[in-house]
Amino acid sequence: MSQTSVSSQSTWRSKIKAMGPGILMASAAVGGSHIVSSTQAGGSYGWALLGLVILANLFKYPFFRFGAEYTADTGKTLVEGYAEKGKFYLWVFFILNVFSALVNTAGVSILCSAIIASAFPMLGLSITTWSIILVAIIWGMLLFGGYKLLDGMAKWIMSALTIATVAAVIIAAIKHPEYSADFVEKTPWQLAALPFIVSLLGWMPAPIEISAINSLWSAEKKKTVDFNTDDALFDFNVGYIGTAILAVFFVALGALIQYPTGKPVEAASAKYIAQFVGMYASVLGEWSRYLITFIAFLCIFGTVITVIDGYSRVNEISLRLLFNQKEKNQTPLNIWMTLTAILGLIIIFFFQGQVATMLRFAMIGSFLTTPFFALLNYVLVTKEKKDLPTWLKGLAIAGLIFLFGFALFFIWALAIGKAGQNARLAAKLTNWKIDIKSETQAAENPFTGFTSTEAAESED
């Protein structure tokens, strides 16, 4: 890749000055994948899924890195790179990104609303109502410029959550957790657990299209700060590797505190948030309960802002490039943010406040689109940069095999499951109880056998 300008030699000072986009990416990543999926993985299955969490972070690393590296080398964003490869290339990215924008906006918004509902149960507001209030506030902040304050707080919020999580894990490890007398070990290595595993991988450490958003942040940073590729990669690695390590600590949090009790982990809901906060309180003390709730809220609140703002910016630029339009003013971006917020709320209404179902749908949707986003990034960067390190190219190829292979296996398991396994997987995905009946039984009463398992907590 040709550089747009001659950058000075990388120094520690220039590395520190270049930091920003990687930290923002990390703050966007710590949400459903860490607070929910990673902790649930540890709480439900102990250490069994730790290796898979590490593999997911490892195999996705090249495709996230390509965003930061491409922009640092060329001065162009990934979206501009897609456009230069052709309209078909950009159309594929745009369609996938619009889907991801709406689903992920709904997913992180409903999770943030669950935290608020858990903190203020006395108000009696449903998660759907909290979602409307939350998205309306964030929409106003983005349109009227209130995001800058939270943007500056991102590193402090991340630091607070990291310190609290690391401290809780260390204290729990020192205490040597005792297993309950009736403890029964659970294994994730069965088809029934596949939807959970897939949802865990979907947002681990973040939806892969965040690389395009990170590319935009890097391009903006480059307009005001002179930095080279080494500086950009330092910023990226600090954010990405830090996020991966934090995911390990969240798995440890669940494995050391919740798993030994033998108690089932709640589905993602206001009840789960109370259980999650209780893990910290059990080792740090009751004084930490409200503090952890507040920090978790700020963390997810920042993620919601980043998702609505970032996806809208990428979609606005993509559509403009598709129709060869010049950048005019803020209006098209405001329209995209408004559409993303409204359509995200419509999806939340469709799921009727069922947090677990909504999150699982978003994470699995992200998992199934991940291989295609990864392939887009790989083809773009390898065509531009001929001197790509051998280890990085090899890791990228291995990552593509892993991502496409796992996605195909999941689809196959859904379509060709034996002895009712496909129906059981569907039940896991939808949180509906599905009874297996013969054709004769179904003919006698075709409208029985389907009952919601989450109806009771749909408005928690």
Number of C-alpha atoms within 10 A of each C-alpha: 17 10 15 12 11 9 13 10 11 15 12 10 9 18 18 14 16 25 22 22 23 27 22 23 24 26 24 27 27 26 28 30 25 25 21 23 27 30 29 29 28 26 29 26 23 25 17 17 20 19 10 13 22 16 16 20 22 17 19 25 21 22 27 26 20 22 27 30 25 26 28 26 19 18 20 18 26 28 22 17 19 23 19 13 13 11 14 12 16 22 16 14 21 21 13 17 23 16 14 22 26 24 25 27 27 31 27 27 31 33 31 31 28 30 26 21 27 20 18 11 12 8 8 11 14 17 29 25 16 20 26 20 13 18 26 15 13 21 22 13 15 18 17 9 9 14 18 10 9 16 16 12 13 20 15 14 19 21 14 15 20 18 10 16 20 16 17 24 24 15 13 21 15 8 12 10 15 10 15 12 9 8 12 12 11 12 12 16 12 7 17 17 14 19 21 21 20 21 24 27 27 28 26 30 32 27 25 24 25 22 23 27 28 26 28 25 20 29 21 14 18 17 10 9 14 15 24 23 20 18 24 30 20 19 22 28 18 14 21 23 17 15 27 22 14 21 26 19 24 27 29 28 30 25 28 27 27 27 28 21 18 17 13 11 20 17 18 25 29 26 17 20 25 18 16 26 21 20 24 25 18 15 17 18 12 13 10 17 19 13 17 20 21 16 18 24 21 20 24 24 24 25 26 26 23 24 26 28 24 21 25 27 18 26 23 20 20 22 15 15 19 16 9 10 10 9 11 8 8 9 10 17 18 18 14 19 23 20 15 25 24 19 16 26 24 15 17 24 16 11 18 17 27 27 32 25 23 25 26 25 21 26 29 23 20 28 24 20 21 26 23 19 22 23 17 18 26 19 12 18 19 14 11 14 13 9 9 14 10 9 10 14 15 13 18 22 16 14 24 21 14 17 25 19 12 17 19 13 13 19 12 12 16 19 13 11 15 10 9 14 16 18 19 22 23 17 19 19 19 18 20 18 17 20 14 14 13 8 9 9 11 13 10 9 9 11 8 12 13 12 12 13 14 17 14 9 15 20 20 20
